[in-house]
Amino acid sequence: MCLSIPAKIEQIEGDMALCTVGGAEYHASIQMLDYEELNVGDYVLLHTGFAIQKISKEEADETLKIFNEFEKLNVSLDEEEIQTGKRIV
């Protein structure tokens, strides 16, 4: 299974873009997209150093919201394992 993350384009230089996700910066190749149609402020899905799809801000926000919900669930499960001493699978 592959995982991509939504990121905002902060800067474009040739076929590379500086993208941000939650304060972290990533340099990503935009060669897989029609990078002449990409602009600073656009959102893309990043996978292994490549922008693989342009998405809307709404799609990016919704995906990041779901990621945050998973993170909260993981923290909750970890706390429960510590309290009960039982591994939750």
N, C-alpha and C positions, 0 to 999 in steps of 0.2 A: 504494500500500500504506500502511496506517495502522499506527502503532506506539503502544501504550499501555504504561505502566509501572506496576508494582505499588507502592502507597504505603500507609503506615500513617496512619490518622486520629489526629491528636494533639489536635485541638480542633474543636468544632462551634459555629458561631454562625449561627443561622437556616438559610439554605440554602447556606452556605459552610463549608468545612472547611479547616483547616490540616493538611497532610499532609507526611510526610517520606519521603525515599528516600535512603539512604546518607548521611545527615547534611544533605542539602539540603532546604529547606522550600519548599512550594508552596501557594498558596491556590487551592482548586478549588471550582467550583460542584458541589453535590450535587443540583441540581434534576432531573437525569435519573433519579434513583433515588428510591425510597420512603425519603426521608431521616429519617422518623420511626423507621425500623427500624435506622438506623446508630448506632453508638456509638463513643466514643473507644476506640482499640485495634483497631478493625476494619480490614480491608485492602480497598482498592478499586483498580481499574485507572484510571489517569489518562490522558486524551488531550486535548490542546490546552486545558487548563484546566478540564476537566470530568471528574468521576468517572462512569464509564460502566457499571461493574459491580462489585458486591461479590464478593470472593473470599476463600477461606480463607487462613490464615497459611501452610499447607503449599504452596498454589498460588503464593503470593507468594514464598516462600523458593525454590521450585524454579525459578521464572522468573528471579529475581535470580541464582541460581546459573548458569543458562544464559547470561545477559547477561555475567557475569564470565568465563565460558569464552570467549565471543566476544571480549571485550576482550583476554584473554591471547593468543588466536590473532592478533588484529590487531597487537599489540606484537611478537609473534614474526615475523610477515610483514614488518613494518616493519624490524626488525633484519636480516632476511635480505636485503631490498632494499638496505639500506645496505652490508652486507658484500659483496654480489655486484655492486652497481651496476646491477642489472637490476630492472625493474618487474615485480612479480608481479600477474597479473590473475586 
